[in-house]
Amino acid sequence: MAKPRVVTGNSDLIRELNRFLVLDLIRRKGPISRADVKRITGLNFTTVTNAVNDLMAEGLVQEVGLGTSSGGRKPVLLTLKPDARYVLGCELQSAKLVVGLFNLVGTLVARADLPMRPTDQPSAVVERIARGVDRVLERAGVRRDRVAGLGVAAPGPLDSTEGVLLTPPNLHGWRSVPLRAMLEEATGLPVVVEKDGNAAALGEVWFGAGQSVRDLILIIVDDGIGAGMTVGGRLYRGSVGGAGEIGHMTIDLDGPRCSCGNYGCVEAIASGFALGRKAHELMRRGVESQLAGAGEIGSAELLAAAENGDRLAIDLLDECGRILGIAIANTVNMYNPELIVLAGRLAQQSDLVLNRAVELGRSRAFSVLSQQVCIRRSTLGEGFLVAGAASLVLSQLLQGPVDIPPA
């Protein structure tokens, strides 16, 4: 991530805001002419010309040919220059660690899948991520000085302002870990740390199903259940960063205890690990299943057993879809989003979970709202979190503090 420019006065501030406004419009609408930039932003032509000249001098924007004439000369079209800068994304989960290198238009250039266990200690994981950064840069032939920064999608709860992981339940012994500071020291790069649900939501806005959407909610349905939301195309974190904790919405007052300390949360009933615990309980009571004899049961084991026709696994996935559907209905009624995106293995790999959740979510939400909302899977596949992590850096580099007006 580029260091913030020092703004020394009102004219500098306005010039900087105009630059971000023009840059974000070219990113989203390019190839686009200067005249269309003027029309959409409402800026005068001199301001647009100065902003474009600055961006071309920085190497961020390039001319790519001529557009269609509306009576005079054909306009010159502008786009981002994809390889002007690069950004790194890191997906940090209890059993998964991925580092990816992306260009400015979100193309994955190189990726490193690294070993990860819930018992790994922070210092070892930071060292591993640093090696992953070196590996992807070497594979891509990209110099470190062309990298704008490293974004990390990590399990909450965390303090995104300070980049500190507080008490992630599935990372054993991680308490108040200053991950941003540790990674900046290990990599020599600026680092942004964000809750995984938030990063995933922003990734959908930048690269996935939410590119034309202003208000969306993304729900991750996997071994745990998390979520993130955007308002006006930007992350909404709430007053202390806790917005979007759909996984800790209470569904059953007398339900099982959740890792958060509450009872009957969505995550405590419908997550992969919760369903796995229920599978063990039912098998102890005599229910037959291919899962018998398995150790810890999570999303992967349930999906594999269901694929093989296991009745218990199928019933548990149906239960996941039912609980998720109730959570979706409550979310639609509370937030009225344009789009709800479902990500994570249970939502992306099981049609049973998806169809049940969408059916119940629509039927139990307020009808006027449910008719308008779109509910769909993530279009980013299994790489949705590493892409979301990269978008954390891109949003600071390319968007800045301004919002693009609707075309």
N, C-alpha and C positions, 0 to 999 in steps of 0.2 A: 504494500500500500504506500503510495506516495505520501511524503510528509505534507501536512496541511500548509498551504501558503499563508504567509503573514499578511494580513489585511490592515493597511495603515490608515484608511480613511473611507469616507462614504463612496467616493468615486472608485476606489479600489474594490470595495465590497460589491458595488453594483456590477462592475466589470467581471468580477469573479462569479457572481450569481448568473450573469448572462452567459458566461462561458459554459457553466454546468448545464444551463437550460438548453443551449444549442447542442452541446455534446450528447446529452441524454436523448434529445429528439433525433439526432442523426443515428444514434445507436438503435433506437426503437423503430424508426420509420425509413432508414436508409435502404437503398439509394434514394436520396432526396436532394432537390435543388435548393439553392439559397433562397429563391423566391418562395418556395413552400415552407422553408424554415421561418421566413419573415411572416408569412400568412398565419401559420399555426401559433407561433409564439407571440405575435403582436409587436415584436421588436422592430425598430426602424432598420432600413437596409444597411446603413453605415455600421450600426451595432452588430448586425449579423456578420457583415464582412469582416469586421475586426475580430470577432470571436472565432470565425472560421480560420482566419489567417493565423491566430494564436495557436489553434488546435493543430493546424497543418505544420506549423513550425515545431511543435512538440512531437510531431510524428504520430499523433493519435488518429488523425482524419486524413483521408486521401480522396482524390478525384478519380472517378471510375468510368467516365464516359459521358455520353450525351443523352438527355431525355427527349421526350416528345415536345415539339414546338407548339405553342398556342397562338402563333401568329408572327412571332419574331424569330430571333436566333434560338437554336436548341439550347436548353439549359444544361449546365455542367452538373453532374450528379455527385453527391458526397456519400461516403460510408466510413465506418471505422476501419482502421488498418489493423487486421487481426493479430499480426505478429509484432505490433508496436510494443506491447508489454505482455507479460504473462502473470498468472496468479496461481497460487497453490491452494488446494483444499485438502483437509484431513478429516476423515471419519473416525472418531474414537468411540468405540463401544466396548462392552465388557469382554466380548469374544471376537471382535473384528477391528482391524486397524488398516486403513487404506490412505495412501497419499496420492493425489492426482495433480497433474499440471495442466492448466487450461489456458487457451489464448483469450483475447478480448471478446470474441463472439461466442465463447462457451464451448469450443471444441476441445475434447479431451485429447491432449497431446501425448501424455505418458502417464502410466499408473504403476504403483507398487503396492502389492498386498503383503502385509507384514504380520508376523505371529502376534497373538494377543490372548491373554488369559485373565480372568477376573482377579486373580491373586498377584498379577504383576504390579510392581511398585512404580510410583510416579517417575523416579529418576531413570529407571530402565526404559520406561515407555517413551519418555522425552528423548533419550538417546536413540531409540529405535526410529522415532519420527524423523529426527535429524538425519539419520542414515537414509531413510526413505526419500527425504528431500534431495539429498545428494544423488541418489540413484535415478530419480526421474529427470533431474536436470542433466545428468550425464547421458541418459538414454536419448533425450530430446536435443542435445547439443545446445542448450540454452545457458547463457551466462547468468550468474546470480544477480548481477546489477540490472538485468532486464525483468526481474521479478518484483511485482509491486507489493507482495505480502503473502502471508499464510493465514487462511481461515480455518478454524477448527470447529466442527460440530460435535459436541460432547453431551453426555447425559447430565441432566440437572439433578438437584438444584445447583445453580451456579450464579456468580455475580459477573455479568457480561461486561460491566463497566471496568472492573478491575481485572477481569480474566481469571477469576478464582473459582475452582470447583469446590463446592461446599461439602456435601455429604452424598455423593452418588451411590445409591443403594447396592448396585451390582459391581462396584469396584471396591474390593476389600481393602480397608485401611486408608482409603483416600479421604482425607478430611482437610478442608481449607488449603487445597493445593494451589499455589500461585502458578498455574499452568502457562499463562501468557508470558510472564517474566522468565520462566524456565525455558520456554521455547525460543523466545527472543534471544536469550543468551546462547542457546545451543545452535541456532540457525543463522543468527545475524540478520534476521528479517523482522519487519513489523508483523505482529500477530493479532488476530481478532478471535476471541473465543465466544461462542454462542451456544445456547441450548439447542439440542439436536432438532426439536420440533420447529423452532424458529428458523434455523438455517434451512431446513427442508421447505418450509413455506416460502421463504425468500427465493430459494432455488426454482420453485415452480413459477414464480413471477418472472424470473430472468430467463429461464431456459425451457420451461415445461408447459403444463396445461393452463397456467395462469398468466401468460404473456399479454393477453388482452383484457385482463381482469383487474379491477382495482381492489376489491374486497374478497378475500378468500380465507378459508381455514383448511389447514392440512392436518390430518390425523394419521399417526403412525401406529399400525396394528401389528405387533410382533411379540417378542418375548416380554416386552413392556408395552405400554400404551402412552404415547405423548402427542402433543399437538403444538401448532403455532399458527399465528394469524397475521394477515396484512390488512391494513386500512389505507386506502389511497395508494396502493402499490408499495407501501413501506411497512416494516415490521411494527406491530403493536405489542409492546411488552407489559403494559400495565404500570402501576405506580412504583412497584418494587421488583419488576421483572417477572412476575408470576402469572401473567395472562396466558390463557390457552391450556391450563392444566385440566384438560378434559378427562385424562386418565384418572384423576382424583375427584371426579364428580361422583357423589354418593348415589348409588342405584338401589342398594338394599341396606336398610338400617341395621339389620341383624346379620349381615353378610360376613365373609371371612376378613380377617385382619389384613390390612395393606402394608406395604413397606413404608408408607408415609406415617403409619401409626393410627390411621383412621380405620373404619370398618365399612365393608360393602362398596368400595370404590370400583369404578369400571375396570381398572387395572387388576384389582384383586379378584375379579370374577372372570374377565374375558381375555386377559393377556395369555400369551403362549405358556409362560411359566405357571400362571394360575390354573389354566386348563390342564397342564401336566400334573399339578398337585391333585386336582380333582380326579384325573385318570388313575393315579396311584390309589387314591381312597376307594374308588369304585372297584378296582381290581382286588383290593383287600377284602371287599365285601362279596367277591365271587364273580364279578362281571368278567367275561372272557374277552381277551383282546390280544392282538399282535404286539402290543406294547408291553406285555408281561415280561418281566426280567430286565426291562430297560432301567438305566440309571436315572439321571435327571431328564425329564421329558419337557421339551419346549416346542417352539413353532416348527422346527425342521422335522422332528419325530412325528408330530401330529399330522403334518401335511403328507409325509411319506406313507404313514399308516392309512390315512384316508384315501390316498391314491390307490392303495392296494385293497380297498373295499372294507376296511376295518370299521365295524358298526360303532364302536365306542368313539373312535376318532371322528367319525362323521357327525355323530351326535354332539360332540364337544365343539366342533367347528360351527355347527348350526347354533349352538348356544352363544358362541362368540358373535355371530352375525346378529342374533337377537339383541344382545346387550349393546352392541355397537349401534344398532338401529335406534335404540332408545336414546343413546347418547347423541346421535345425529339429530334426532327430532328435537331434543332439548336445545341443542346448539343452534339449529335453524330458528327456533322460537326466540332464543335470547339475542342472537347476533344478526340474523337476516343477511347472510353472506350471498354473494353472487355464485360462488363456487365452493364446494367441499371436495378436497382431493384426499383419496385414501392411499396410503403408502405402507410399506412394511410387508413382510412375507405373507402374513395371514390374509391381508387384503389383496395383495397383488397376485398371489399364486392360487388362491381358492375362490372359485366362482360361487361356491356355496356361501362363504362368508360375505362376499361382495353383494350378491343378489338378495340375500336375507336382510342385510343391513340397509340397502337402498329401499327395499320394499317396506320394511317396518319404519325406517326413518321418514319416508314420505307419508305413510298412512297415519303416523302419530304426531306429525308436526302440524302446526296451524295451516289450514289448507291454502290460504292466500299466499303464504310464504313458501310452502313446499312446492307449489306449482311453478315458482320462479327460479328456485335454486337448481343448479346443476351439480350432480354428484358423480364423480368418476375416479378411476384409478390414476395414479401418477403416470405420466408419460416418460419418466426418466429411468424406469426400470430399477434394478438393484443398486445403481449408482446414484440414487437420488440424494443421499446424504453428503457424499463427497462433492457433488455438484453444488449442493446448497452451501457447503462450507466455502467453496470458491466464490460464490456469489456475494458472500459477506465482504470480501475485499473489492470485488468489482463494483458493488453499490457505493462504496466510499470513493473509489477511483474515478468512476464515470458519472455518478449521479449527484454526489455532493448533497447540499442541504435544500435543493429545490425540487419541486414537483413539475412534471411535464403536463401541460394542459391537454385536454382531449382534442383529437383532430376533428 
